[in-house]
């Protein structure tokens, strides 16, 4: 729908309490409610001539727990990466020409249930290089 953002999110919601103990023995609990994972939002605007402007807004949030700080029992860091882009294209122009250049079986769809490391992905990419 024009002007309406569509959103995809895959991740987990973190609901926890951060406990802080003061020098005089008192404790303070700070609630943390944060979802972390990968999010993609896209908002279309239809233009004349069969074109569409697409506002794309991806982000990624990850949770890092560390015990390296001697002043705290456990330290939680939440890292966030965000970007946004705007593109104008004709309807039906997303990647059709690219896939026509390949033979059937040259490109396989990514399987979401199969989580791999960066090293494994690089080894697989090297297999596509022709010398």
Buried (B, 14 or more C-beta within 10 A) or exposed (E): EEEEEEEEEEBEEBEEEEEEEEEEEEEEEEEEEBEBBBBBBBBBEEEEEEEBBBBEBBBBBEBEEEEEEEEBEEEBEEEEEEEEEEEEEEEEEEEEEEEEEEEEEEEEEEEEEEEEEEEEEEEEEEEEEEE
